[in-house]
């Protein structure tokens, strides 16, 4: 599987596209934990865990619309409205990640100054388990749409391979028109862009934060009007 996102070379956007490719490639994942570690992280039998459906499995687009995900981070809260009409399976997966606690204690592991912050690497979780490893192994269908990659938009990271998005997502701090029609934009920040900006401004080296900001808890609830 290719590790980078493929763009044509040449032209005035070359430097920006190289940054984009580096920013949106998912970092290396930890190996799946041993069975013993998984048992400690999840006391339920494996069969029971697999049999239990996620909260938003099979839920209609109309019922996913109007849902917001709040990320309670070490820097403050980020509230994002979901846009399932634009990317239904991407939204379903993200709602399930938040509702199941899979994003809890994970960190924002990549920042591109003035452009994006990236999270969703479940292997950074303090609750790393076989279940989280299985979630990271699940690939999502590509769902590009007409939703513009503008400041505050939430989208899915992927490699150059088709249908390679998993759990890694990014929030745009600046505009990324070169991403339009290629990545699955699926949400928008409604509150907390100052938190996103603070995470983006933190010291980093080679796009890796010196002190990654942690998501303490993620929650799903109807968006407040």
C-alpha positions in Angstrom: 0.0 0.0 0.0 1.4 3.4 -0.9 2.3 5.6 2.1 1.8 9.0 0.5 -0.9 10.8 -1.4 -0.2 11.1 -5.1 -0.3 14.5 -6.8 1.0 15.6 -10.1 4.4 17.4 -9.9 5.0 20.8 -11.2 3.1 24.1 -11.0 2.9 26.8 -8.3 1.1 24.6 -5.8 3.9 22.0 -5.6 5.2 23.1 -2.2 1.7 23.2 -0.7 0.8 19.8 -2.1 3.9 18.2 -0.6 3.0 19.6 2.8 -0.6 18.3 2.3 0.7 14.8 1.4 2.9 14.7 4.4 0.1 16.0 6.7 -2.6 13.6 5.8 -0.8 10.3 5.6 -1.7 8.3 8.7 1.3 7.7 11.0 2.6 4.2 11.7 0.3 2.2 13.9 1.2 0.2 17.0 1.1 -3.5 16.5 -2.1 -5.2 17.7 -1.9 -6.0 21.4 -1.6 -9.5 22.7 -4.7 -11.4 23.7 -3.7 -11.0 27.3 -3.5 -7.2 27.0 -6.9 -7.2 25.2 -8.4 -9.1 28.1 -7.2 -6.6 30.6 -8.5 -3.7 28.5 -11.9 -5.3 27.9 -13.2 -7.8 30.4 -16.1 -9.0 28.2 -15.6 -12.1 26.2 -14.4 -11.4 22.6 -17.6 -13.0 21.2 -19.8 -10.7 23.2 -17.8 -7.6 22.2 -18.1 -8.5 18.5 -21.8 -9.3 18.7 -22.7 -5.9 20.2 -23.5 -3.4 17.4 -22.3 0.1 17.5 -24.8 2.8 18.4 -25.1 4.2 14.9 -25.0 1.0 12.9 -28.0 1.0 10.5 -29.2 4.4 11.6 -30.7 6.5 8.8 -29.1 9.6 7.4 -32.0 11.7 8.7 -31.3 10.5 12.3 -27.6 11.1 12.1 -28.2 14.7 10.8 -28.3 17.2 13.7 -25.8 15.2 15.8 -22.8 16.9 17.2 -19.5 15.5 18.5 -17.8 17.3 21.4 -14.1 16.6 21.9 -13.1 17.6 25.4 -9.4 18.2 25.0 -6.7 19.3 27.4 -6.9 22.7 25.7 -10.7 23.0 25.8 -13.8 21.8 24.0 -14.2 21.4 20.2 -17.8 21.0 19.0 -18.4 19.6 15.5 -21.7 19.2 13.7 -22.0 16.1 11.5 -23.0 16.4 7.8 -24.1 12.9 6.9 -25.8 14.0 3.7 -22.2 14.7 2.4 -20.5 11.5 3.6 -22.9 9.1 5.4 -20.6 6.2 6.1 -17.8 8.5 7.2 -20.2 10.2 9.6 -21.6 6.9 10.9 -18.0 5.6 11.6 -17.0 8.9 13.4 -20.2 8.9 15.5 -19.5 5.3 16.5 -15.9 6.1 17.4 -17.1 9.0 19.7 -20.1 7.2 21.2 -18.1 4.0 22.0 -15.3 5.9 23.8 -12.8 4.9 21.1 -11.5 8.5 20.8 -11.1 8.9 24.6 -7.4 9.5 25.7 -6.2 9.6 22.1 -4.0 12.5 21.0 -3.6 15.0 18.1 -0.5 13.6 16.6 0.2 15.9 13.6 0.0 19.6 13.0 0.7 21.6 9.9 1.0 25.2 11.0 -1.7 27.4 9.6 -3.3 24.4 7.8 -4.5 21.4 9.8 -4.5 19.4 13.0 -4.8 15.7 12.8 -6.2 13.2 15.3 -7.9 9.8 15.4 -4.8 7.6 15.9 -6.4 5.1 18.2 -3.0 3.5 19.0 -2.2 6.6 21.1 -5.1 5.7 23.5 -4.3 4.7 27.1 -7.0 2.0 26.6 -5.3 0.4 23.5 -6.9 -2.9 22.9 -7.7 -5.6 20.3 -11.0 -3.8 19.8 -9.4 -0.5 19.0 -6.9 -2.3 16.7 -9.9 -3.8 14.8 -11.5 -0.4 14.4 -8.3 1.0 12.9 -8.1 -1.9 10.5 -11.6 -1.1 9.1 -11.4 0.8 5.8 -14.1 3.3 4.8 -15.4 3.9 1.3 -14.2 7.1 -0.4 -16.9 9.8 -0.1 -15.7 13.0 -1.7 -18.4 15.6 -2.1 -19.0 19.2 -3.0 -18.3 20.3 0.6 -15.4 22.7 0.4 -12.3 22.2 2.5 -12.4 25.5 4.3 -11.4 26.7 7.8 -13.3 24.7 10.4 -14.2 21.8 8.1 -13.5 18.2 9.4 -12.4 15.6 6.9 -10.8 12.1 6.8 -7.2 11.4 6.2 -6.2 8.6 3.9 -3.3 7.3 1.8 -3.0 7.3 -2.0 -4.9 3.9 -2.1 -8.6 4.0 -2.8 -10.9 3.4 0.2 -8.0 3.7 2.7 -9.5 6.0 5.3 -9.8 4.4 8.7 -10.0 6.5 12.0 -7.6 9.4 11.3 -9.3 12.8 10.8 -8.2 16.3 10.4 -9.6 19.8 11.1 -8.7 22.6 8.8 -7.2 25.8 10.3 -6.8 27.3 6.9 -8.4 26.7 3.5 -7.4 23.7 1.4 -9.1 24.0 -2.0 -6.7 21.4 -3.4 -8.3 18.8 -1.2 -11.8 19.4 -2.6 -13.3 16.4 -4.3 -10.6 14.1 -3.1 -11.1 13.7 0.7 -14.3 12.9 2.6 -15.3 16.2 4.3 -17.9 15.2 6.8 -18.3 17.9 9.5 -17.7 21.4 10.6 -16.6 23.0 13.9 -19.3 25.1 15.4 -17.6 26.0 18.7 -14.0 25.9 19.8 -12.0 27.0 16.8 -9.8 28.9 19.3 -8.9 25.5 20.7 -8.1 24.2 17.3 -5.9 27.3 16.7 -4.1 26.7 20.0 -3.4 23.1 19.2 -2.1 24.2 15.8 0.2 26.8 17.3 1.9 24.5 19.8 5.6 23.7 19.3 6.2 20.9 16.8 9.0 19.4 14.9 8.5 17.8 11.5 4.7 18.2 12.0 4.9 16.2 15.2 3.8 18.1 18.3 6.4 18.3 21.1 3.6 17.7 23.6 0.6 16.1 21.8 -2.8 17.4 23.1 -5.0 14.7 24.4 -8.7 14.2 23.9 -9.9 13.4 27.4 -13.4 12.4 26.3 -15.6 12.5 23.2 -19.4 12.6 23.4 -22.3 12.6 20.9 -25.4 14.7 21.5 -28.0 16.6 19.4 -26.6 19.9 18.3 -27.8 22.8 20.4 -29.9 25.4 18.6 
